[in-house]
Amino acid sequence: MARIPTREAILDWIADNPTQTSKRDIAKAFGIKGADRIELKRVLRQLEDEGHLEKRRRSFRDPEKLPPVSVLEVAGPDGDGDLFARPLEWQGEGAEPRVLLVLRQSDPALGAGDRILARLTELRGEDPAYEGRLIRRIGTNPKRILGVFRKGSEGGRILPIDKGADRQWTVADGATHGAKDGELVEAEQAGPKSRMGLPKARIVSRLGDPSAPKAVSLIAIHQHGIPDNFPDDVIAEADGMKPAGLEGRVDLREMPLITIDPSDARDHDDACYAQPDTDPKNEGGHILWVAIADVAHYVRPGTALDREARKRGNSTYFPDRVVPMLPDRLSGDLCSLHEGVPRACIVAKMTIDSAGNLIRHEFQRGLMRSVASLHYTEVQAAIDGQPNDRTEPLLDPVLKPLYAAYEALRRARNSREPLDLDLPERQIVLSDDGTVTSVNFKDRLDAHKLIEEFMVLANVAAAETLIKKRSPLLFRVHEEPSPEKLDALRETAQASGLTLAKGQVLKTAHLNRLLNQAAGTQNAELINLATLRSMTQAYYSPENFGHFGLALQAYAHFTSPIRRYSDLIVHRALISAHGWGDDGLSPEEIERLEQTAQHISETERRSMMAERDTTDRYLASYLADRVGSEMTGRISGIARFGIFVKLDETGADGMVPIRSIGDEYFHHDADSQTLMGADSGRVIALGQKVLTRLSEAVPVTGGLMLELLEIEDTKLPKSSRPARGRPPRRKPAQAKRKRDKKERKVKRTRR
């Protein structure tokens, strides 16, 4: 008969073997078999009742220690740059232990608030108490809830504001954080998930009235975890900066560089100048200068400013505010190329031939003084023959040479054939109190395109220079569409009576031919949207995989270091490659370029989602007073549960639930992206013109619900009851013949 081990022996064994804590493991370790297991079970239960052990499913562990595999929340780096995390499952009575994260080079970049699964090693008698190695990230703040608090007799409930959320959260009386009924709150999950009942949450911050106009962008900032307050040390560091001098720089203060930006621009980070090339070997050519604010002079590797800029990754722009990557002392002052003020810059000097091809380029670190801060509309008006007092003196010496160079660049662009999408950009106009007054579509002037082409050329020059100098850098990568996405685009094109050639190496020229086929037809917007959706998302990488959309072999972001961390990396690379100073790329930065690329690609996507959600909420707020109104639009998406409609007037997207469409069952065909009525054979397809009635607009979530009234000028029978159950399945051949017949009819009527 085996002797039952002492309680101390059991506890010591569990401490030494944290991965083998089941009753079976313990019995095997001490050679306990048969009926003796009953006695072992009794001892383990006593240790559990006394708090020495915690039962976790079928295993036991010391509650004053963390399990070997734990869920952690990243707390961010300390002053020395070490990354720490806190455990989310700490059950001990003492202070929760700190975990030092030791990341491998292949691990993704982690930021404050990220939730991870980590393997822990105890560091006995030390602080931190544990060392953690990443197993996998389980999402950024996945257990955070943003919603409206509804007070109850014992605490209350939170109604999430996410459009896709369909469940509420309960809040105990002691976890309300003093929130009032109807307030917008941020909360996090409290306690483990339960299969029964509503999940529990505790409120961590109160955000005020959710219906207030200026709460719209605030909701997106908190919902997506965008850092919007600078730490004190970052502000202090920025406030202590002094303007850069001329030492070590080329004096460009006499060059008539100008900035051209939107009329409401918050910063000016690029300036340009052009003149004809006098070299007889380059007849008809031009010399272009693109000067970019020298942010790297102020934001140096390893500083508090640098850590915060990397954490944010980029600035985020909303209709009523901007969440900047850098404090205002830099973004709005020292790194903004204001008119008449000396400013540090890095300049790309580029020579192009008469066809717009880049034949030479070099970079300089300089000091410039902008002669004018102009906006797009006044520049375009001057070129069109209506100069004002600001632009008239600059028309011949500055503006006309810029447009002459642009004409050459446009010829090169037409020859290169980058993807030429025609998607008007919405502009939400707000009153002083943040209320939406109108939704317009922005004009696309030649002045806009001029600046875009100059910036693209400077980005190409930066990439080519750093490749030639064999310097590490971050490329802007845009890979070609996947075969699956191309097949979906081809289906959409065929449904619209258009063709996209198959069986060849895809080029942007092929897609442009499709877009040209659709131009001027009722399907133009649909084809442009479908083409955009077929594209892969651009990202940053230390490896060069080219830029498909721009039809360029090498591309790097150089022109906006105020608002993109990627551009700051490229500036530092140029500084190191040219030996301009000690503020270039550090060895530590080079070592973690892969992590930086992944991190800033994620922050960019985060900002895009926040900006899109804010636009949706503003549009829902704008349309809330028009519930019941009829609106035209086009079908932009089809799913099993309904259809999506893009409204003509505002460009807003609304959903028509499938249960509200007619009195019949609709078959969903994912391949052709259609719905077909089981009784009528009616086909609902992408791009069809529809008349809808706005039935619901929820500003807090940004959701729009529509009722479908007409398709292609044909009225739909009004639904008087829920859709029937699934009808008997048609024979596949019969269903296909009916669908093909309907598609042929649709194609004939659309040509």
C-alpha positions in Angstrom: 0.0 0.0 0.0 1.5 3.3 -1.1 1.9 6.0 1.6 -0.1 9.2 1.0 2.3 12.1 0.7 2.2 14.9 3.2 0.5 18.2 2.3 3.8 19.9 2.1 5.1 17.3 -0.3 2.1 17.7 -2.6 2.4 21.5 -2.6 6.2 21.3 -3.3 5.6 18.9 -6.2 2.9 21.1 -7.8 5.2 24.1 -7.5 8.0 22.2 -9.3 5.7 20.7 -11.9 3.2 23.5 -12.9 2.2 21.8 -16.1 1.3 18.5 -14.4 -1.4 19.4 -11.9 -4.2 17.0 -12.4 -5.1 14.4 -9.8 -3.9 11.7 -12.1 -0.5 13.4 -12.6 -0.1 13.7 -8.8 -1.1 10.1 -8.1 1.3 8.9 -10.8 4.2 10.9 -9.3 3.7 9.4 -5.9 2.9 5.9 -7.0 -0.7 6.0 -5.6 -3.0 3.4 -7.1 -6.4 1.9 -6.5 -8.4 2.8 -3.4 -5.6 5.0 -2.1 -6.7 7.6 -4.8 -9.8 8.2 -2.6 -7.5 9.4 0.3 -5.5 11.5 -2.1 -8.7 13.1 -3.4 -9.6 14.0 0.3 -6.2 15.6 0.9 -6.5 17.7 -2.3 -10.0 18.8 -1.3 -8.7 19.9 2.1 -5.9 21.9 0.5 -8.5 23.5 -1.9 -10.9 24.4 1.0 -8.1 26.0 2.9 -7.1 28.1 -0.1 -3.7 26.4 -0.7 -4.8 25.1 -4.0 -7.3 26.2 -6.6 -9.1 23.6 -8.7 -9.1 24.5 -12.4 -11.4 22.0 -14.2 -9.5 18.7 -13.3 -6.2 20.2 -12.2 -5.0 22.0 -9.1 -2.6 24.9 -8.7 -1.4 27.3 -6.0 -3.7 30.4 -6.1 -0.7 32.6 -5.1 1.0 31.7 -8.4 0.2 32.2 -12.0 -0.5 29.2 -14.2 2.3 28.3 -16.7 0.1 29.4 -19.6 -1.8 32.6 -18.8 -3.8 35.4 -20.4 -2.1 38.7 -20.0 -2.8 42.3 -20.9 0.2 44.3 -22.2 0.9 47.3 -20.0 3.4 49.0 -22.4 7.1 49.6 -22.1 8.7 51.2 -19.0 11.3 54.0 -19.1 14.0 51.5 -20.2 12.0 50.2 -23.1 11.2 46.8 -21.4 7.7 45.5 -22.2 5.5 44.4 -19.2 2.1 42.8 -18.9 -0.3 42.1 -16.1 -2.2 38.8 -15.5 -6.0 38.8 -16.1 -6.6 35.7 -14.0 -4.8 36.6 -10.8 -6.7 35.1 -7.8 -4.2 35.6 -5.1 -4.6 37.8 -2.0 -1.3 39.7 -2.5 -0.5 42.3 -5.2 -0.7 40.9 -8.7 2.7 40.0 -10.1 4.4 41.8 -13.0 5.4 39.8 -16.1 8.4 40.8 -18.2 7.7 40.0 -21.9 10.6 38.5 -23.8 9.8 38.7 -27.5 11.4 36.9 -30.3 12.3 38.8 -33.5 9.5 36.9 -35.4 6.9 38.0 -32.8 4.4 40.7 -33.8 4.7 44.2 -32.3 2.7 44.5 -29.1 1.1 47.7 -27.7 -0.5 48.7 -24.4 -4.0 47.0 -24.1 -3.2 44.0 -26.3 -4.4 40.7 -24.9 -2.1 37.8 -25.3 -1.7 34.1 -24.4 1.8 33.6 -22.9 4.0 30.8 -21.5 5.4 31.9 -18.1 8.6 31.1 -16.2 8.7 32.0 -12.5 11.7 34.1 -11.5 11.8 33.2 -7.8 12.6 36.1 -5.4 12.9 38.6 -8.2 10.9 41.6 -9.5 9.4 41.0 -12.0 8.1 37.7 -10.7 7.6 36.1 -14.1 9.1 36.1 -17.5 6.6 35.6 -20.4 7.0 34.4 -24.0 4.3 35.0 -26.5 2.2 32.1 -27.7 -0.3 34.1 -29.7 -2.1 37.4 -29.5 -5.8 37.1 -28.9 -6.8 40.6 -30.0 -6.5 44.2 -29.0 -8.9 44.8 -26.0 -11.3 42.1 -27.1 -13.2 42.3 -23.8 -13.8 46.1 -23.9 -17.4 47.2 -24.4 -18.6 50.7 -25.4 -22.3 51.3 -24.9 -25.1 53.2 -23.4 -25.7 52.6 -19.7 -29.3 51.9 -18.5 -29.6 52.2 -14.7 -31.6 49.5 -12.9 -32.6 48.7 -9.3 -29.4 46.7 -8.8 -26.8 48.2 -11.0 -27.9 48.2 -14.6 -27.2 47.1 -18.2 -25.1 48.3 -21.1 -26.5 48.4 -24.6 -23.4 48.1 -26.9 -23.2 50.6 -29.7 -21.6 48.2 -32.3 -24.0 47.6 -35.2 -23.3 43.9 -35.0 -23.8 43.5 -31.3 -27.0 41.7 -30.3 -26.6 41.2 -26.6 -26.5 43.4 -23.5 -24.2 43.3 -20.5 -25.2 43.4 -16.9 -23.5 45.7 -14.4 -23.5 45.0 -10.7 -24.4 47.8 -8.3 -20.8 48.3 -7.2 -19.4 48.3 -10.7 -21.2 51.3 -12.2 -18.4 53.8 -11.6 -21.1 56.3 -10.8 -22.5 56.3 -14.3 -25.9 57.9 -14.9 -28.8 56.5 -16.9 -28.3 57.2 -20.6 -24.6 57.9 -20.4 -22.1 56.6 -22.9 -19.7 54.3 -21.0 -16.6 52.2 -21.6 -16.6 48.9 -19.7 -14.7 45.6 -19.6 -15.8 42.1 -18.9 -16.1 41.2 -15.3 -15.5 37.6 -14.3 -15.4 34.5 -16.6 -17.8 33.9 -19.4 -20.9 32.0 -18.6 -23.1 29.9 -20.9 -26.2 31.0 -19.0 -27.5 34.5 -18.7 -26.1 37.8 -19.8 -22.4 38.5 -19.5 -21.2 40.7 -16.7 -19.2 43.9 -17.1 -17.8 46.7 -15.0 -17.7 50.3 -16.1 -14.2 51.8 -16.3 -14.9 55.3 -17.8 -17.8 57.6 -18.4 -17.9 59.4 -21.8 -20.9 61.7 -21.4 -24.0 62.2 -23.6 -23.9 59.8 -26.6 -26.3 62.0 -28.6 -24.1 65.1 -28.4 -22.8 65.9 -31.9 -19.1 66.0 -30.8 -19.4 62.6 -29.2 -19.4 60.9 -32.6 -15.6 60.9 -33.1 -15.0 60.3 -29.3 -17.0 57.1 -29.6 -14.7 55.9 -32.4 -11.6 56.9 -30.5 -12.5 54.8 -27.5 -14.1 52.0 -29.4 -10.9 51.4 -31.5 -8.5 52.1 -28.7 -6.8 55.1 -30.4 -4.5 56.9 -27.9 -5.7 60.5 -27.8 -3.8 61.9 -24.8 -0.1 62.5 -24.8 1.9 61.4 -21.6 3.4 64.3 -19.7 7.0 63.3 -20.6 6.1 63.4 -24.3 4.6 66.9 -24.0 7.6 68.1 -21.9 10.0 66.8 -24.5 8.2 68.4 -27.4 7.8 71.7 -25.6 11.6 71.8 -25.0 12.4 71.7 -28.7 14.1 74.6 -30.4 14.0 75.4 -34.2 16.7 73.8 -36.2 19.5 76.0 -37.5 21.5 76.1 -40.8 24.4 74.1 -39.6 24.9 70.9 -41.7 22.1 72.0 -44.1 21.8 73.3 -47.6 20.4 76.9 -47.6 17.2 76.8 -49.6 15.6 79.9 -48.1 15.7 81.8 -51.4 14.0 79.1 -53.4 10.3 79.9 -54.0 8.9 76.7 -52.5 5.1 76.8 -51.8 2.7 74.6 -49.9 -0.6 73.6 -51.5 -3.2 72.0 -49.1 -6.9 71.9 -48.4 -8.3 75.2 -47.1 -8.9 73.7 -43.7 -5.4 72.0 -43.5 -4.1 71.6 -39.9 -0.5 71.2 -40.9 1.8 71.8 -43.9 4.4 69.0 -44.3 5.3 69.2 -48.0 6.3 72.1 -50.3 7.3 72.0 -54.0 8.9 74.0 -56.8 9.6 73.3 -60.4 11.5 74.9 -63.3 12.4 73.9 -66.9 15.6 72.0 -67.2 18.2 74.1 -69.2 20.3 71.1 -70.0 20.3 70.7 -73.9 20.4 66.9 -73.5 17.1 67.0 -71.7 15.0 69.2 -74.0 11.5 69.7 -72.7 12.5 68.3 -69.3 11.9 69.7 -65.8 13.6 69.9 -62.4 11.4 69.4 -59.4 12.0 70.0 -55.8 9.8 68.3 -53.1 10.7 69.5 -49.6 9.4 67.6 -46.6 9.5 68.7 -43.0 12.6 67.2 -41.2 10.7 65.4 -38.4 13.7 63.1 -37.7 15.7 66.1 -36.4 13.2 66.5 -33.5 11.9 62.9 -33.0 15.0 60.8 -32.3 15.2 57.0 -31.7 14.7 55.9 -28.2 13.1 59.1 -26.9 9.7 59.5 -25.3 8.5 61.2 -28.5 9.6 58.4 -30.6 8.0 55.7 -28.4 4.7 57.5 -28.5 4.9 58.1 -32.2 5.6 54.5 -32.9 2.8 53.4 -30.6 0.3 55.6 -32.4 1.7 54.7 -35.9 -0.1 57.5 -37.6 -2.5 60.4 -37.2 -6.2 59.8 -37.3 -8.5 62.3 -39.0 -12.2 62.9 -38.2 -14.6 65.5 -39.5 -14.4 67.5 -36.3 -10.9 66.7 -34.9 -7.6 65.1 -35.5 -5.8 62.7 -33.2 -2.2 63.5 -34.2 0.8 61.2 -34.1 3.0 64.1 -32.7 2.2 66.8 -30.2 1.1 70.2 -31.6 4.4 71.8 -30.8 5.8 69.7 -33.6 2.9 68.9 -35.9 1.4 72.4 -35.8 4.6 74.4 -35.4 8.2 73.3 -35.7 7.5 70.6 -38.3 4.9 72.6 -40.2 6.2 74.5 -43.2 4.5 77.8 -42.4 4.7 80.7 -44.8 7.7 83.0 -44.3 9.3 80.9 -41.5 12.6 79.0 -41.7 12.0 75.3 -41.4 14.2 72.3 -41.4 13.5 69.9 -44.3 14.7 67.0 -46.4 14.5 67.7 -50.1 14.2 65.4 -53.1 15.6 67.1 -56.2 14.3 65.2 -59.2 14.9 65.6 -63.0 12.3 64.3 -65.4 12.3 64.2 -69.2 9.6 65.6 -71.5 7.7 62.3 -71.2 7.7 62.5 -67.4 10.2 59.8 -66.7 12.5 60.1 -63.7 16.0 60.3 -65.0 18.0 61.6 -62.0 17.4 62.4 -58.4 19.3 63.3 -55.2 18.4 64.2 -51.6 19.6 67.1 -49.5 19.1 68.1 -45.9 18.2 71.8 -46.0 16.6 74.8 -44.4 13.7 76.4 -46.4 11.3 79.2 -46.2 7.9 78.8 -47.8 6.9 81.9 -49.9 3.2 81.0 -49.7 0.7 78.6 -48.0 -2.0 78.2 -50.7 -5.0 76.0 -51.0 -6.2 73.8 -53.9 -9.1 75.9 -55.1 -7.2 79.2 -55.3 -4.3 77.6 -57.2 -6.7 76.0 -59.7 -8.6 79.3 -60.1 -5.3 81.1 -60.8 -4.4 78.6 -63.5 -7.9 78.8 -65.0 -7.5 82.6 -65.4 -8.8 83.9 -62.1 -5.8 84.7 -59.8 -6.3 86.5 -56.5 -3.9 88.8 -54.7 -2.0 85.9 -53.3 -1.6 83.8 -56.4 -1.1 86.5 -59.1 2.5 87.3 -58.2 3.3 83.6 -58.2 1.4 82.6 -61.4 4.3 82.9 -63.9 7.4 82.2 -61.8 5.9 79.3 -59.7 2.5 78.0 -60.6 2.8 77.7 -64.4 6.1 75.8 -64.1 4.5 73.4 -61.6 1.6 72.7 -64.0 4.1 72.2 -66.9 6.0 69.6 -64.9 2.6 68.0 -63.9 1.6 67.7 -67.6 4.8 65.7 -68.2 4.1 63.5 -65.2 0.6 62.9 -66.4 2.0 61.6 -69.7 4.2 59.2 -67.7 1.2 58.1 -65.6 -0.9 57.4 -68.7 1.9 55.3 -70.1 2.4 53.4 -66.8 -1.4 52.9 -66.4 -1.9 52.7 -62.6 -5.3 51.7 -61.4 -7.7 54.5 -62.3 -10.6 54.2 -59.9 -13.4 56.9 -60.0 -14.8 57.0 -56.5 -15.9 60.4 -55.4 -14.8 61.3 -51.8 -17.5 62.3 -49.4 -17.1 65.5 -47.3 -19.2 65.8 -44.2 -19.7 69.5 -43.4 -20.3 70.3 -39.7 -21.6 73.4 -37.9 -19.6 74.9 -35.0 -21.4 72.7 -32.5 -20.7 69.5 -34.5 -24.0 69.0 -36.1 -24.0 67.8 -39.7 -25.2 70.5 -42.1 -24.5 68.8 -45.4 -22.9 65.9 -47.1 -21.0 66.8 -50.3 -18.8 65.1 -52.7 -15.3 66.7 -53.0 -14.2 68.1 -56.3 -11.1 66.5 -57.9 -9.1 69.4 -59.3 -5.9 69.3 -61.3 -4.3 71.0 -58.3 -5.0 67.9 -56.3 -3.6 65.6 -58.9 -0.5 67.7 -59.3 0.4 67.3 -55.6 -0.4 63.6 -55.7 1.9 63.0 -58.7 4.7 65.1 -57.1 4.4 63.1 -53.9 4.4 59.7 -55.8 7.5 60.7 -57.6 9.3 61.7 -54.4 8.3 58.4 -52.8 9.7 56.5 -55.8 12.9 58.5 -55.6 13.3 57.7 -51.9 12.8 54.0 -52.5 15.3 53.9 -55.4 17.9 55.9 -53.5 17.8 53.6 -50.4 17.8 50.5 -52.6 20.9 51.8 -54.4 22.6 52.5 -51.1 21.6 49.1 -49.7 20.0 50.7 -46.7 17.2 49.0 -44.7 13.8 50.8 -45.1 10.1 50.2 -45.0 8.4 49.8 -48.4 4.8 50.5 -49.1 3.6 47.2 -50.5 0.4 46.5 -52.5 0.2 43.0 -53.9 -2.0 42.0 -56.8 -5.6 40.6 -56.1 -6.0 36.9 -55.2 -7.6 34.6 -57.8 -10.7 34.3 -55.6 -11.2 38.0 -55.5 -10.6 38.3 -59.3 -13.2 35.6 -59.9 -15.8 37.5 -57.8 -15.0 40.7 -59.8 -15.4 38.8 -63.0 -18.8 37.5 -61.9 -19.9 41.1 -61.1 -18.7 42.3 -64.5 -20.5 39.6 -66.3 -23.7 40.3 -64.4 -23.4 43.9 -65.7 -22.8 42.8 -69.3 -19.1 43.6 -69.1 -16.0 41.4 -69.5 -12.7 41.0 -67.7 -10.3 38.8 -69.6 -9.1 35.6 -68.0 -6.0 33.5 -68.4 -3.3 36.2 -68.5 -0.9 37.8 -66.1 -3.0 40.5 -64.5 -2.0 44.2 -65.0 -3.7 47.3 -63.9 -4.3 48.0 -67.6 -6.7 45.1 -67.7 -8.7 46.5 -64.8 -8.7 49.9 -66.4 -10.2 48.5 -69.5 -13.0 47.1 -67.4 -13.5 50.5 -65.7 -13.5 52.2 -69.1 -16.2 49.8 -70.3 -18.4 50.8 -67.3 -17.7 54.6 -67.6 -20.8 56.6 -68.3 -23.1 53.7 -67.7 -25.5 53.0 -64.8 -23.0 50.4 -63.5 -20.0 52.7 -63.3 -20.0 53.1 -59.5 -20.7 49.4 -59.0 -17.8 48.3 -61.1 -15.5 50.9 -59.4 -16.6 49.6 -56.0 -16.2 46.0 -57.0 -12.8 46.6 -58.4 -11.8 48.4 -55.1 -13.0 45.4 -53.1 -11.0 43.0 -55.2 -7.8 44.7 -54.2 -5.6 43.5 -51.4 -4.9 45.9 -48.6 -1.6 47.8 -48.8 0.8 47.3 -45.9 4.4 48.1 -44.8 7.3 45.7 -45.1 11.1 45.8 -45.0 10.9 43.5 -48.1 10.0 44.9 -51.5 7.1 43.2 -53.2 6.1 46.2 -55.4 3.0 48.3 -55.6 0.4 46.8 -57.9 -2.1 49.6 -57.8 0.4 52.3 -58.7 2.2 50.0 -61.2 5.5 50.7 -59.6 8.4 48.3 -58.8 9.5 50.1 -55.6 7.6 52.5 -53.5 8.3 53.9 -50.0 6.4 56.6 -48.0 8.6 59.6 -47.6 6.3 62.6 -47.8 4.3 62.7 -44.5 6.5 62.1 -41.5 4.3 64.4 -39.4 1.4 61.9 -39.6 3.0 58.5 -40.6 5.7 56.7 -38.6 6.6 54.8 -41.8 7.8 58.1 -43.4 9.9 58.9 -40.3 11.7 55.5 -40.7 12.4 56.4 -44.3 13.8 59.8 -43.3 16.1 58.2 -40.8 17.2 55.7 -43.4 18.1 58.6 -45.8 20.0 60.4 -42.9 22.0 57.2 -42.2 22.6 56.4 -45.9 24.0 59.9 -46.6 25.9 60.3 -43.3 24.0 63.5 -42.4 24.1 63.0 -38.6 23.6 60.8 -35.6 19.7 60.9 -35.8 19.4 58.2 -38.5 18.2 54.6 -38.1 19.6 53.0 -35.0 20.7 49.4 -34.9 17.8 48.5 -32.6 15.3 50.0 -35.1 16.9 48.0 -37.9 16.6 44.8 -35.9 12.9 45.3 -35.3 11.8 46.7 -38.7 9.6 43.7 -39.3 7.8 44.2 -36.0 7.4 48.0 -36.7 6.0 47.3 -40.2 3.4 44.9 -38.8 2.5 47.3 -35.9 2.0 50.4 -38.1 0.1 48.4 -40.7 -2.3 47.5 -37.9 -2.6 51.1 -36.5 -3.3 52.3 -40.1 -6.2 49.8 -40.4 -7.4 50.8 -36.9 -7.6 54.4 -38.0 -9.4 53.6 -41.2 -12.0 51.6 -39.3 -12.5 54.4 -36.8 -12.8 57.0 -39.6 -15.3 54.8 -41.5 -17.4 54.2 -38.4 -17.4 57.9 -37.6 -18.6 58.7 -41.1 -21.4 56.1 -40.8 -22.6 57.7 -37.5 -22.5 61.2 -38.9 -24.5 60.1 -41.9 -27.1 58.3 -39.7 -27.4 61.4 -37.6 -27.9 63.5 -40.7 -30.6 61.2 -42.0 -32.3 60.6 -38.7 -34.8 63.4 -39.3 -35.7 61.8 -42.7 -37.0 58.5 -41.5 -39.9 57.6 -43.7 -38.5 59.4 -46.8 -38.0 57.7 -50.1 -34.5 57.5 -51.4 -32.9 56.1 -54.6 -29.7 54.0 -54.7 -28.0 51.0 -56.1 -27.5 47.6 -54.7 -23.9 47.4 -53.5 -23.8 44.1 -51.7 -25.8 40.9 -51.4 -25.8 38.4 -48.5 -27.9 35.5 -47.3 -29.6 37.8 -44.7 -30.3 40.8 -47.0 -29.0 43.3 -49.4 -26.9 46.5 -49.0 -27.8 49.7 -50.8 -25.6 52.7 -51.4 -27.8 55.8 -51.5 -27.3 58.2 -54.3 -27.7 61.5 -52.4 -25.2 60.9 -49.6 -23.3 57.7 -50.5 -24.5 56.2 -47.2 -24.9 52.4 -47.0 -28.1 50.9 -45.6 -29.4 47.4 -45.2 -32.6 45.8 -46.4 -33.4 42.6 -44.3 -34.3 39.7 -46.5 -37.4 39.0 -44.4 -38.8 42.3 -45.6 -38.5 41.6 -49.3 -41.8 40.4 -50.8 -43.9 37.4 -49.8 -41.6 34.6 -51.1 -38.5 32.8 -50.1 -35.3 34.0 -51.8 -32.4 31.7 -52.8 -29.0 33.1 -52.2 -26.3 32.4 -54.9 -22.9 33.3 -53.5 -21.1 32.7 -56.8 -23.3 35.1 -58.9 -24.0 37.3 -55.9 -27.7 37.2 -56.5 -31.0 36.5 -54.7 -33.7 34.7 -56.7 -37.3 34.5 -55.7 -38.5 30.9 -55.2 -42.0 31.6 -56.7 -41.6 34.6 -59.1 -38.0 33.8 -60.3 -37.2 37.5 -59.7 -33.4 38.1 -59.6 -31.9 40.7 -57.3 -28.4 41.5 -58.4 -25.5 43.9 -57.8 -25.8 47.3 -59.4 -29.5 47.3 -59.8 -31.3 50.7 -59.4 -33.6 50.7 -56.4 -36.1 52.9 -54.7 -36.1 52.5 -50.9 -37.8 54.0 -47.9 -35.6 54.8 -44.8 -37.2 52.9 -42.0 -34.6 53.4 -39.2 -31.5 55.5 -38.6 -29.5 55.0 -35.4 -26.8 57.7 -34.9 -25.2 55.9 -31.9 -24.4 52.8 -34.0 -24.4 54.3 -37.5 -26.9 51.8 -38.7 -29.4 52.5 -41.5 -32.3 50.1 -42.2 -34.2 50.4 -45.5 -37.4 49.1 -47.0 -37.2 48.0 -50.6 -40.0 49.6 -52.8 -38.8 49.2 -56.4 -36.1 47.4 -58.4 -35.3 48.8 -61.8 -38.5 50.9 -61.7 -40.6 47.8 -61.0 -42.7 47.9 -57.8 -42.3 45.0 -55.4 -45.3 43.3 -53.7 -45.5 44.5 -50.2 -44.7 41.9 -47.6 -47.6 41.2 -45.3 -46.0 38.4 -43.3 -42.7 36.8 -42.6 -41.0 34.9 -45.4 -42.2 31.3 -45.8 -40.1 28.3 -44.8 -37.7 26.9 -47.2 -39.6 25.6 -50.3 -38.8 22.3 -51.9 -35.4 22.3 -53.5 -35.5 22.7 -57.2 -33.6 20.4 -59.4 -30.1 21.9 -60.0 -30.5 21.9 -63.8 -33.9 23.5 -63.7 -32.7 26.2 -61.3 -29.6 26.9 -63.5 -31.6 27.2 -66.7 -34.0 29.7 -65.0 -31.1 31.7 -63.6 -29.2 31.8 -66.9 -32.3 32.9 -68.8 -32.8 35.7 -66.3 -29.2 36.8 -66.5 -29.3 36.8 -70.4 -32.4 39.0 -70.2 -30.7 41.4 -67.7 -27.6 41.6 -70.0 -29.7 42.4 -73.1 -31.5 45.2 -71.3 -28.4 46.8 -70.0 -26.3 47.0 -73.2 
